[in-house]
Amino acid sequence: MLQRVQTIWLLAAAALSFLTLRLPVYNGNKTINDVNAYNTLNGTSSLFLIIVTVCAGLIAFITVFLYKNRSMQLKLCFAGLALCLLSGWLYYMQIKSFQQGSFTLWSVLYFLVPVCFILAMRGIYRDQKLVKSIDRLR
C-alpha cells in the first residue's frame, strides 16, 4: 500500500486539502454593511466551501485504503478532482466579493491539490495497465 506512488500523492492531496481549511488563500478589503474591513479567505469562509474541502480531503484519504480495487480508486480520484475544481469556483466567487486584495503564499497549497489528484490518477492507471499486461502473460 505505502510502496505505491499514488498513495503518496493521495496522502499529499488529503493533507493539503485539510491545510487549506486553516491557512488563508486570499487577503483583502471587503465592505460589509457599509464598513470596510480587512478579511482573509480560507476554507472555512463559507459553509459550502467547508463541505467541499472536507469531502475532497476525505475522498483522498479513503482512496488510499482502496488499493485492491483500482477502478474504484480511479473513480474516486476523479470525484476528488471534480470537488477540487468546484472548490476553486467557490473560492473565485468569494474573491469577487473583495474590493481589493492579493493572494497569499499559502494559496499555492490549494493549487497543488488537483495536481496531486492528477498524479495519483496517473499512477493508478499505470498500475492497472501493468496488472492487465501481467494477466495476459499467464
OpenMM code with the backbone's topology and positions (N, CA, C; nanometers):
from openmm import Vec3, app, unit

residues = "MET LEU GLN ARG VAL GLN THR ILE TRP LEU LEU ALA ALA ALA ALA LEU SER PHE LEU THR LEU ARG LEU PRO VAL TYR ASN GLY ASN LYS THR ILE ASN ASP VAL ASN ALA TYR ASN THR LEU ASN GLY THR SER SER LEU PHE LEU ILE ILE VAL THR VAL CYS ALA GLY LEU ILE ALA PHE ILE THR VAL PHE LEU TYR LYS ASN ARG SER MET GLN LEU LYS LEU CYS PHE ALA GLY LEU ALA LEU CYS LEU LEU SER GLY TRP LEU TYR TYR MET GLN ILE LYS SER PHE GLN GLN GLY SER PHE THR LEU TRP SER VAL LEU TYR PHE LEU VAL PRO VAL CYS PHE ILE LEU ALA MET ARG GLY ILE TYR ARG ASP GLN LYS LEU VAL LYS SER ILE ASP ARG LEU ARG".split()
positions = [
    Vec3(0.0822, -0.1183, 0.0000),
    Vec3(0.0000, 0.0000, 0.0000),
    Vec3(0.0872, 0.1255, 0.0000),
    Vec3(0.1763, 0.1416, 0.0959),
    Vec3(0.2568, 0.2629, 0.1020),
    Vec3(0.3701, 0.2646, 0.0018),
    Vec3(0.4007, 0.1502, -0.0583),
    Vec3(0.5113, 0.1482, -0.1532),
    Vec3(0.4688, 0.1996, -0.2904),
    Vec3(0.3407, 0.2228, -0.3102),
    Vec3(0.2938, 0.2721, -0.4389),
    Vec3(0.2974, 0.4240, -0.4421),
    Vec3(0.3332, 0.4776, -0.5566),
    Vec3(0.3496, 0.6226, -0.5708),
    Vec3(0.2173, 0.6955, -0.5528),
    Vec3(0.1081, 0.6378, -0.6017),
    Vec3(-0.0195, 0.7077, -0.5916),
    Vec3(-0.0644, 0.7227, -0.4467),
    Vec3(-0.0185, 0.6360, -0.3583),
    Vec3(-0.0517, 0.6507, -0.2170),
    Vec3(0.0094, 0.7794, -0.1616),
    Vec3(0.1313, 0.8066, -0.1993),
    Vec3(0.1972, 0.9290, -0.1550),
    Vec3(0.1231, 1.0516, -0.2086),
    Vec3(0.0832, 1.0453, -0.3357),
    Vec3(0.0113, 1.1586, -0.3948),
    Vec3(-0.1246, 1.1785, -0.3284),
    Vec3(-0.1932, 1.0695, -0.2967),
    Vec3(-0.3241, 1.0816, -0.2327),
    Vec3(-0.3117, 1.1345, -0.0901),
    Vec3(-0.2104, 1.0893, -0.0169),
    Vec3(-0.1886, 1.1421, 0.1181),
    Vec3(-0.1516, 1.2901, 0.1131),
    Vec3(-0.0738, 1.3284, 0.0138),
    Vec3(-0.0388, 1.4703, -0.0024),
    Vec3(-0.1632, 1.5528, -0.0360),
    Vec3(-0.2501, 1.4996, -0.1218),
    Vec3(-0.3736, 1.5714, -0.1561),
    Vec3(-0.4621, 1.5880, -0.0336),
    Vec3(-0.4718, 1.4838, 0.0487),
    Vec3(-0.5539, 1.4923, 0.1701),
    Vec3(-0.4955, 1.5951, 0.2666),
    Vec3(-0.3654, 1.5901, 0.2878),
    Vec3(-0.3014, 1.6830, 0.3811),
    Vec3(-0.3144, 1.8274, 0.3325),
    Vec3(-0.2905, 1.8499, 0.2049),
    Vec3(-0.3004, 1.9859, 0.1512),
    Vec3(-0.4437, 2.0372, 0.1554),
    Vec3(-0.5383, 1.9474, 0.1308),
    Vec3(-0.6785, 1.9872, 0.1355),
    Vec3(-0.7178, 2.0301, 0.2763),
    Vec3(-0.6736, 1.9553, 0.3764),
    Vec3(-0.7067, 1.9922, 0.5129),
    Vec3(-0.6299, 2.1167, 0.5579),
    Vec3(-0.5120, 2.1403, 0.5022),
    Vec3(-0.4370, 2.2617, 0.5354),
    Vec3(-0.5045, 2.3873, 0.4815),
    Vec3(-0.5746, 2.3740, 0.3686),
    Vec3(-0.6425, 2.4919, 0.3132),
    Vec3(-0.7599, 2.5353, 0.3998),
    Vec3(-0.8040, 2.4482, 0.4909),
    Vec3(-0.9079, 2.4902, 0.5843),
    Vec3(-0.8543, 2.5931, 0.6833),
    Vec3(-0.7291, 2.5836, 0.7137),
    Vec3(-0.6698, 2.6671, 0.8183),
    Vec3(-0.5924, 2.7876, 0.7628),
    Vec3(-0.5204, 2.7670, 0.6559),
    Vec3(-0.4312, 2.8710, 0.6039),
    Vec3(-0.5048, 2.9593, 0.5027),
    Vec3(-0.4795, 3.0914, 0.5040),
    Vec3(-0.5520, 3.1825, 0.4143),
    Vec3(-0.5064, 3.1682, 0.2687),
    Vec3(-0.6016, 3.1844, 0.1794),
    Vec3(-0.5746, 3.1806, 0.0363),
    Vec3(-0.5696, 3.3226, -0.0201),
    Vec3(-0.6495, 3.4106, 0.0358),
    Vec3(-0.6628, 3.5468, -0.0168),
    Vec3(-0.6827, 3.6427, 0.0998),
    Vec3(-0.6198, 3.7571, 0.0944),
    Vec3(-0.6356, 3.8639, 0.1938),
    Vec3(-0.6779, 3.9906, 0.1221),
    Vec3(-0.7657, 4.0668, 0.1858),
    Vec3(-0.8044, 4.1920, 0.1233),
    Vec3(-0.9125, 4.2643, 0.1997),
    Vec3(-0.9583, 4.3736, 0.1406),
    Vec3(-1.0631, 4.4564, 0.1998),
    Vec3(-1.1976, 4.4171, 0.1426),
    Vec3(-1.2943, 4.4110, 0.2312),
    Vec3(-1.4291, 4.3713, 0.1928),
    Vec3(-1.5268, 4.4642, 0.2644),
    Vec3(-1.6264, 4.5123, 0.1933),
    Vec3(-1.7253, 4.6003, 0.2544),
    Vec3(-1.8438, 4.5174, 0.3021),
    Vec3(-1.8680, 4.5255, 0.4342),
    Vec3(-1.9807, 4.4543, 0.4939),
    Vec3(-2.0641, 4.5570, 0.5705),
    Vec3(-2.1880, 4.5780, 0.5298),
    Vec3(-2.2786, 4.6756, 0.5924),
    Vec3(-2.2162, 4.8159, 0.5978),
    Vec3(-2.1649, 4.8605, 0.4863),
    Vec3(-2.1017, 4.9929, 0.4709),
    Vec3(-1.9794, 5.0129, 0.5601),
    Vec3(-1.9178, 4.9055, 0.6031),
    Vec3(-1.7952, 4.9125, 0.6818),
    Vec3(-1.6866, 4.8383, 0.6047),
    Vec3(-1.5777, 4.9072, 0.5754),
    Vec3(-1.4668, 4.8490, 0.5017),
    Vec3(-1.3762, 4.7761, 0.6014),
    Vec3(-1.3667, 4.6444, 0.5895),
    Vec3(-1.2888, 4.5659, 0.6857),
    Vec3(-1.1899, 4.4763, 0.6129),
    Vec3(-1.0810, 4.4482, 0.6818),
    Vec3(-0.9780, 4.3587, 0.6280),
    Vec3(-1.0180, 4.2156, 0.6612),
    Vec3(-1.0268, 4.1308, 0.5603),
    Vec3(-1.0680, 3.9914, 0.5792),
    Vec3(-0.9699, 3.8972, 0.5123),
    Vec3(-0.9694, 3.7746, 0.5602),
    Vec3(-0.8927, 3.6682, 0.4957),
    Vec3(-0.9899, 3.5626, 0.4465),
    Vec3(-0.9533, 3.5004, 0.3385),
    Vec3(-1.0354, 3.3946, 0.2794),
    Vec3(-0.9612, 3.2634, 0.2938),
    Vec3(-1.0238, 3.1680, 0.3620),
    Vec3(-0.9687, 3.0329, 0.3712),
    Vec3(-1.0824, 2.9332, 0.3534),
    Vec3(-1.0561, 2.8083, 0.3784),
    Vec3(-1.1560, 2.7047, 0.3542),
    Vec3(-1.2756, 2.7098, 0.4461),
    Vec3(-1.2656, 2.7857, 0.5554),
    Vec3(-1.3777, 2.7946, 0.6495),
    Vec3(-1.4579, 2.9228, 0.6325),
    Vec3(-1.4440, 2.9905, 0.5209),
    Vec3(-1.5129, 3.1175, 0.4998),
    Vec3(-1.6614, 3.1020, 0.4690),
    Vec3(-1.7007, 2.9916, 0.4117),
    Vec3(-1.8427, 2.9680, 0.3852),
    Vec3(-1.8735, 2.8205, 0.4071),
    Vec3(-1.9998, 2.7917, 0.4296),
    Vec3(-2.0414, 2.6550, 0.4603),
    Vec3(-2.0152, 2.5607, 0.3430),
    Vec3(-2.0479, 2.6045, 0.2216),
    Vec3(-2.0268, 2.5192, 0.1051),
    Vec3(-1.8787, 2.4906, 0.0826),
    Vec3(-1.7970, 2.5893, 0.1085),
    Vec3(-1.6526, 2.5728, 0.0930),
    Vec3(-1.5981, 2.4728, 0.1948),
    Vec3(-1.6499, 2.4773, 0.3158),
    Vec3(-1.6090, 2.3800, 0.4181),
    Vec3(-1.6466, 2.2400, 0.3750),
    Vec3(-1.7699, 2.2227, 0.3307),
    Vec3(-1.8191, 2.0895, 0.2926),
    Vec3(-1.7392, 2.0333, 0.1763),
    Vec3(-1.7167, 2.1128, 0.0741),
    Vec3(-1.6459, 2.0656, -0.0448),
    Vec3(-1.5001, 2.0338, -0.0130),
    Vec3(-1.4357, 2.1191, 0.0668),
    Vec3(-1.2952, 2.0975, 0.1009),
    Vec3(-1.2769, 1.9738, 0.1866),
    Vec3(-1.3636, 1.9552, 0.2856),
    Vec3(-1.3541, 1.8366, 0.3717),
    Vec3(-1.3847, 1.7102, 0.2915),
    Vec3(-1.4829, 1.7152, 0.2041),
    Vec3(-1.5146, 1.5978, 0.1208),
    Vec3(-1.3979, 1.5611, 0.0298),
    Vec3(-1.3326, 1.6591, -0.0281),
    Vec3(-1.2176, 1.6314, -0.1150),
    Vec3(-1.1043, 1.5680, -0.0346),
    Vec3(-1.0799, 1.6184, 0.0851),
    Vec3(-0.9753, 1.5614, 0.1696),
    Vec3(-1.0086, 1.4199, 0.2148),
    Vec3(-1.1342, 1.3973, 0.2512),
    Vec3(-1.1754, 1.2630, 0.2934),
    Vec3(-1.1705, 1.1635, 0.1786),
    Vec3(-1.2106, 1.2069, 0.0610),
    Vec3(-1.2033, 1.1175, -0.0556),
    Vec3(-1.0593, 1.0777, -0.0820),
    Vec3(-0.9684, 1.1732, -0.0737),
    Vec3(-0.8272, 1.1418, -0.0962),
    Vec3(-0.7758, 1.0444, 0.0089),
    Vec3(-0.8146, 1.0643, 0.1333),
    Vec3(-0.7670, 0.9772, 0.2413),
    Vec3(-0.8279, 0.8376, 0.2319),
    Vec3(-0.9567, 0.8284, 0.2015),
    Vec3(-1.0236, 0.6985, 0.1916),
    Vec3(-0.9726, 0.6208, 0.0710),
    Vec3(-0.9412, 0.6900, -0.0360),
    Vec3(-0.8940, 0.6248, -0.1578),
    Vec3(-0.7622, 0.5511, -0.1357),
    Vec3(-0.6833, 0.5954, -0.0410),
    Vec3(-0.5566, 0.5288, -0.0112),
    Vec3(-0.5799, 0.3835, 0.0277),
    Vec3(-0.6867, 0.3579, 0.1020),
    Vec3(-0.7118, 0.2243, 0.1547),
    Vec3(-0.7865, 0.1333, 0.0571),
    Vec3(-0.8188, 0.1818, -0.0596),
    Vec3(-0.8867, 0.1001, -0.1611),
    Vec3(-0.7876, 0.0496, -0.2656),
    Vec3(-0.6663, 0.0153, -0.2212),
    Vec3(-0.5603, -0.0207, -0.3152),
    Vec3(-0.5873, -0.1511, -0.3893),
    Vec3(-0.6775, -0.2356, -0.3419),
    Vec3(-0.7083, -0.3600, -0.4129),
    Vec3(-0.8108, -0.3394, -0.5242),
    Vec3(-0.8843, -0.2313, -0.5185),
    Vec3(-0.9868, -0.2008, -0.6177),
    Vec3(-0.9447, -0.0755, -0.6952),
    Vec3(-0.8610, -0.0953, -0.7956),
    Vec3(-0.8041, 0.0170, -0.8683),
    Vec3(-0.9068, 0.0950, -0.9493),
    Vec3(-1.0079, 0.0287, -1.0018),
    Vec3(-1.1083, 0.1020, -1.0788),
    Vec3(-1.1887, 0.1953, -0.9879),
    Vec3(-1.2185, 0.1510, -0.8668),
    Vec3(-1.2884, 0.2384, -0.7721),
    Vec3(-1.1969, 0.3529, -0.7290),
    Vec3(-1.0682, 0.3236, -0.7119),
    Vec3(-0.9715, 0.4278, -0.6779),
    Vec3(-0.9689, 0.5364, -0.7848),
    Vec3(-0.9689, 0.4941, -0.9099),
    Vec3(-0.9648, 0.5886, -1.0210),
    Vec3(-1.0911, 0.6754, -1.0232),
    Vec3(-1.2065, 0.6140, -0.9982),
    Vec3(-1.3318, 0.6900, -0.9971),
    Vec3(-1.3348, 0.7900, -0.8816),
    Vec3(-1.2871, 0.7480, -0.7645),
    Vec3(-1.2858, 0.8386, -0.6502),
    Vec3(-1.1858, 0.9525, -0.6695),
    Vec3(-1.0740, 0.9237, -0.7351),
    Vec3(-0.9779, 1.0307, -0.7659),
    Vec3(-1.0407, 1.1321, -0.8602),
    Vec3(-1.1155, 1.0835, -0.9575),
    Vec3(-1.1830, 1.1745, -1.0492),
    Vec3(-1.2863, 1.2586, -0.9743),
    Vec3(-1.3592, 1.1960, -0.8791),
    Vec3(-1.4565, 1.2710, -0.7992),
    Vec3(-1.3857, 1.3745, -0.7116),
    Vec3(-1.2722, 1.3387, -0.6554),
    Vec3(-1.1949, 1.4337, -0.5750),
    Vec3(-1.1452, 1.5497, -0.6585),
    Vec3(-1.1026, 1.5207, -0.7811),
    Vec3(-1.0589, 1.6264, -0.8717),
    Vec3(-1.1747, 1.7193, -0.9059),
    Vec3(-1.2931, 1.6620, -0.9281),
    Vec3(-1.4110, 1.7443, -0.9566),
    Vec3(-1.4453, 1.8323, -0.8365),
    Vec3(-1.4321, 1.7781, -0.7146),
    Vec3(-1.4579, 1.8586, -0.5954),
    Vec3(-1.3556, 1.9711, -0.5802),
    Vec3(-1.2312, 1.9437, -0.6173),
    Vec3(-1.1285, 2.0496, -0.6130),
    Vec3(-1.1624, 2.1614, -0.7101),
    Vec3(-1.2090, 2.1247, -0.8275),
    Vec3(-1.2473, 2.2268, -0.9249),
    Vec3(-1.3693, 2.3057, -0.8769),
    Vec3(-1.4629, 2.2365, -0.8113),
    Vec3(-1.5785, 2.3043, -0.7546),
    Vec3(-1.5365, 2.4003, -0.6439),
    Vec3(-1.4429, 2.3591, -0.5605),
    Vec3(-1.3962, 2.4496, -0.4553),
    Vec3(-1.3202, 2.5683, -0.5150),
    Vec3(-1.2506, 2.5462, -0.6252),
    Vec3(-1.1857, 2.6575, -0.6939),
    Vec3(-1.2864, 2.7598, -0.7427),
    Vec3(-1.3990, 2.7119, -0.7944),
    Vec3(-1.5049, 2.8012, -0.8384),
    Vec3(-1.5641, 2.8768, -0.7186),
    Vec3(-1.5811, 2.8057, -0.6052),
    Vec3(-1.6335, 2.8706, -0.4852),
    Vec3(-1.5363, 2.9762, -0.4325),
    Vec3(-1.4064, 2.9465, -0.4370),
    Vec3(-1.3065, 3.0467, -0.3990),
    Vec3(-1.3159, 3.1683, -0.4904),
    Vec3(-1.3308, 3.1447, -0.6188),
    Vec3(-1.3411, 3.2543, -0.7154),
    Vec3(-1.4632, 3.3414, -0.6852),
    Vec3(-1.5739, 3.2788, -0.6533),
    Vec3(-1.6950, 3.3548, -0.6220),
    Vec3(-1.6757, 3.4363, -0.4944),
    Vec3(-1.6035, 3.3821, -0.3982),
    Vec3(-1.5769, 3.4565, -0.2745),
    Vec3(-1.4801, 3.5722, -0.3013),
    Vec3(-1.3805, 3.5501, -0.3857),
    Vec3(-1.2813, 3.6533, -0.4152),
    Vec3(-1.3460, 3.7709, -0.4884),
    Vec3(-1.4483, 3.7447, -0.5682),
    Vec3(-1.5168, 3.8527, -0.6399),
    Vec3(-1.5826, 3.9528, -0.5447),
    Vec3(-1.6145, 3.9095, -0.4230),
    Vec3(-1.6798, 4.0000, -0.3287),
    Vec3(-1.5802, 4.0948, -0.2596),
    Vec3(-1.4506, 4.0705, -0.2756),
    Vec3(-1.3492, 4.1592, -0.2187),
    Vec3(-1.3311, 4.2801, -0.3104),
    Vec3(-1.3073, 4.3963, -0.2509),
    Vec3(-1.2835, 4.5162, -0.3300),
    Vec3(-1.1399, 4.5206, -0.3796),
    Vec3(-1.0471, 4.4887, -0.2925),
    Vec3(-0.9059, 4.4824, -0.3297),
    Vec3(-0.8387, 4.3809, -0.2390),
    Vec3(-0.7298, 4.3253, -0.2873),
    Vec3(-0.6590, 4.2275, -0.2078),
    Vec3(-0.5563, 4.1544, -0.2920),
    Vec3(-0.4980, 4.0535, -0.2326),
    Vec3(-0.3971, 3.9759, -0.3047),
    Vec3(-0.3958, 3.8335, -0.2534),
    Vec3(-0.3434, 3.7460, -0.3376),
    Vec3(-0.3283, 3.6066, -0.2983),
    Vec3(-0.2130, 3.5945, -0.1995),
    Vec3(-0.2249, 3.5006, -0.1083),
    Vec3(-0.1174, 3.4777, -0.0118),
    Vec3(-0.0244, 3.3690, -0.0653),
    Vec3(0.0856, 3.3511, 0.0026),
    Vec3(0.1796, 3.2458, -0.0349),
    Vec3(0.1175, 3.1082, -0.0162),
    Vec3(0.0262, 3.0969, 0.0793),
    Vec3(-0.0379, 2.9680, 0.1073),
    Vec3(-0.1357, 2.9258, -0.0019),
    Vec3(-0.1717, 3.0150, -0.0922),
    Vec3(-0.2643, 2.9787, -0.1994),
    Vec3(-0.2037, 2.8752, -0.2937),
    Vec3(-0.0725, 2.8641, -0.2916),
    Vec3(-0.0051, 2.7620, -0.3732),
    Vec3(-0.0499, 2.6229, -0.3294),
    Vec3(-0.0759, 2.6058, -0.1988),
    Vec3(-0.1198, 2.4759, -0.1481),
    Vec3(-0.2507, 2.4325, -0.2123),
    Vec3(-0.3427, 2.5289, -0.2286),
    Vec3(-0.4694, 2.4940, -0.2907),
    Vec3(-0.4487, 2.4460, -0.4343),
    Vec3(-0.3597, 2.5111, -0.5072),
    Vec3(-0.3389, 2.4746, -0.6470),
    Vec3(-0.2618, 2.3434, -0.6621),
    Vec3(-0.1984, 2.2962, -0.5553),
    Vec3(-0.1281, 2.1681, -0.5602),
    Vec3(-0.2209, 2.0484, -0.5397),
    Vec3(-0.3373, 2.0691, -0.4798),
    Vec3(-0.4295, 1.9579, -0.4537),
    Vec3(-0.4758, 1.8915, -0.5840),
    Vec3(-0.5241, 1.9660, -0.6849),
    Vec3(-0.5618, 1.8993, -0.8097),
    Vec3(-0.4437, 1.8324, -0.8800),
    Vec3(-0.3256, 1.8921, -0.8676),
    Vec3(-0.2063, 1.8310, -0.9278),
    Vec3(-0.1788, 1.6955, -0.8630),
    Vec3(-0.1930, 1.6879, -0.7315),
    Vec3(-0.1726, 1.5608, -0.6611),
    Vec3(-0.2759, 1.4573, -0.7052),
    Vec3(-0.4008, 1.5002, -0.7219),
    Vec3(-0.5040, 1.4074, -0.7699),
    Vec3(-0.4719, 1.3570, -0.9107),
    Vec3(-0.4266, 1.4446, -0.9958),
    Vec3(-0.3939, 1.4044, -1.1336),
    Vec3(-0.2766, 1.3073, -1.1344),
    Vec3(-0.1748, 1.3336, -1.0551),
    Vec3(-0.0601, 1.2431, -1.0494),
    Vec3(-0.0982, 1.1080, -0.9881),
    Vec3(-0.1902, 1.1082, -0.8912),
    Vec3(-0.2383, 0.9820, -0.8342),
    Vec3(-0.3175, 0.9028, -0.9384),
    Vec3(-0.3998, 0.9716, -1.0161),
    Vec3(-0.4758, 0.9041, -1.1219),
    Vec3(-0.3819, 0.8436, -1.2255),
    Vec3(-0.2760, 0.9141, -1.2543),
    Vec3(-0.1764, 0.8633, -1.3491),
    Vec3(-0.1102, 0.7363, -1.2952),
    Vec3(-0.0770, 0.7352, -1.1663),
    Vec3(-0.0169, 0.6174, -1.1056),
    Vec3(-0.1119, 0.4988, -1.1003),
    Vec3(-0.2376, 0.5245, -1.0703),
    Vec3(-0.3374, 0.4175, -1.0668),
    Vec3(-0.3573, 0.3600, -1.2055),
    Vec3(-0.3636, 0.4448, -1.3056),
    Vec3(-0.3796, 0.3979, -1.4434),
    Vec3(-0.2614, 0.3112, -1.4849),
    Vec3(-0.1412, 0.3522, -1.4479),
    Vec3(-0.0230, 0.2722, -1.4807),
    Vec3(-0.0258, 0.1376, -1.4088),
    Vec3(-0.0730, 0.1359, -1.2860),
    Vec3(-0.0871, 0.0091, -1.2135),
    Vec3(-0.1860, -0.0833, -1.2838),
    Vec3(-0.2984, -0.0283, -1.3251),
    Vec3(-0.3987, -0.1089, -1.3964),
    Vec3(-0.3401, -0.1671, -1.5241),
    Vec3(-0.2671, -0.0861, -1.5953),
    Vec3(-0.2058, -0.1309, -1.7203),
    Vec3(-0.1051, -0.2423, -1.6951),
    Vec3(-0.0256, -0.2288, -1.5899),
    Vec3(0.0732, -0.3287, -1.5552),
    Vec3(0.0082, -0.4606, -1.5156),
    Vec3(-0.0967, -0.4558, -1.4372),
    Vec3(-0.1657, -0.5777, -1.3947),
    Vec3(-0.2313, -0.6458, -1.5138),
    Vec3(-0.2893, -0.5689, -1.6041),
    Vec3(-0.3505, -0.6287, -1.7227),
    Vec3(-0.2466, -0.6947, -1.8121),
    Vec3(-0.1299, -0.6347, -1.8249),
    Vec3(-0.0264, -0.6945, -1.9094),
    Vec3(0.0306, -0.8207, -1.8460),
    Vec3(0.0377, -0.8250, -1.7157),
    Vec3(0.0850, -0.9463, -1.6482),
    Vec3(-0.0174, -1.0568, -1.6595),
    Vec3(-0.1464, -1.0222, -1.6511),
    Vec3(-0.2516, -1.1236, -1.6656),
    Vec3(-0.2510, -1.1844, -1.8043),
    Vec3(-0.2138, -1.1094, -1.9044),
    Vec3(-0.2098, -1.1634, -2.0403),
    Vec3(-0.0980, -1.2668, -2.0565),
    Vec3(0.0086, -1.2510, -1.9799),
    Vec3(0.1228, -1.3414, -1.9923),
    Vec3(0.0988, -1.4768, -1.9264),
    Vec3(0.0061, -1.4853, -1.8340),
    Vec3(-0.0179, -1.6123, -1.7638),
    Vec3(-0.0805, -1.7158, -1.8503),
] * unit.nanometer
topology = app.Topology()
chain = topology.addChain("A")
for resn in residues:
    res = topology.addResidue(resn, chain)
    for name in ("N", "CA", "C"):
        topology.addAtom(name, app.Element.getBySymbol(name[0]), res)
